[in-house]
Amino acid sequence: MTRKQALSIKIHVEQLIAACRTGFPVDPDTQEWVRAQLSSNTNLICRLSQLGLVEAPQSLSLGQFLSDYIHKRSDLKELTKRKLQTTKKYLVAHFGKTLPLGAITQGMADDFRLQLIGEGLSDNTVRKHSQICKQFFTDAVRHRLIDENPFADQPATGRPNPKRQYFVSREDASRLMNYCPDLEWKLIFALCRYGGLRCPSELVLLQWEHIDWETSRILVHSQKTEHHPNGATQIVPLFPELRDLLRDAFEIAEEGAVFALPSYRSPSKNFRTRMLKIIKRAGLKSWPKLFQNLRSTRQTELEEEFPTHVVCSWMGNSESVARKNYLQVTEDHYDRAITMVQKQVQKAAEGGGNAPNQQEQALAINSAKTNKPRETRGLLFTGATCATGAVAEEGLEAGVNFRGKTYTLAIAGDSRGIIRAEQL
């Protein structure tokens, strides 16, 4: 604070004291100064009110502030506003709508977080509510309604949760499609599972004019990413799993129909409830994130065939987001790895011990302290995988020079890459 500012405060405070003692009205300049301090220096006004020099400021209630904030955010999508309304509901239920906004402390914010955890909300859901609370109270700070944000140090960044990942196999997808009640629901499921579309935001915007039958491409409009540069749309291939379903739906659509899913454009439509019923009828167990897991499954599949930047372009996400939230390690990956090892070891045994690798084979042999022929454990590299074991029976014999000594190797023909070494 400068000397000039301090002197100004001193003059106005003296005017307030004089008016209080004499009963005369406060001069207009001091009245204007007090009104300015109400929005710019709430601490000073609170101190003056404690001394009886000004009336205590009326603190805005929590409920009124939250309602005003959500109402003024005309820039937000309706789905985003519904998320803000949900967080508002939790805040009002915990604190009460009449609580003065400035009465909420950091400790009370901690208690609110614990309340959400106690209600069984997942860690990422609690973090999302904390993020929205930060957003609410940051606005209050910027408008000088409060001095500090009580939610400022609350963890709010979402974290990947591998336990909620689930790969929906093609077998399960095919079974589920058979239990969809109508063609529209088959299309909803297929667009999510094989097209990777977001549900419901990208599904409900899909129009027939967005489908280019000749070039086999679909123009997908995305509300979630439209604020990013070139993020309003992405072009998705018209995959074979989608073409026939879309063609059937197009042929039975009413004359002049615009949207591909006309029956499910209302915000009141509950996709999750119907999806759970279909899964139950199909005799399957529901997965943690009904629609996001379908999208994640498709991205994991496509990554096996196409470069990451290409798949991300189709899916409308970034490579970092894909690695963090979408790509999965599946049972098929393990099965293929085991099969590859078995084939390489078998081929090595049949071909004289030379495994078909780009990497040079290394063989480490440790002698056993015994008078018997030295039976050892061998290490056979096969790419990023190795196998070790003890000898079961002799297979193909071959000579090898190792550290200046010549050994006869008996390589067993089983899948473990087992060897026996005898020094010549």
PyMOL commands that set and color helices and strands:
alter all, ss='L'
color gray80, all
select helices_A, chain A and resi 3-22+28-40+42-50+62-72+78-95+101-103+106-118+123-142+162-164+170-177+183-193+208-210+240-252+262-264+271-281+292-303+308-315+319-326+331-350
alter helices_A, ss='H'
color red, helices_A
select strands_A, chain A and resi 211-212+217-221+233-237+380-382+385-387+396-402+405-411+419-423
alter strands_A, ss='S'
color yellow, strands_A
deselect
rebuild
show_as cartoon
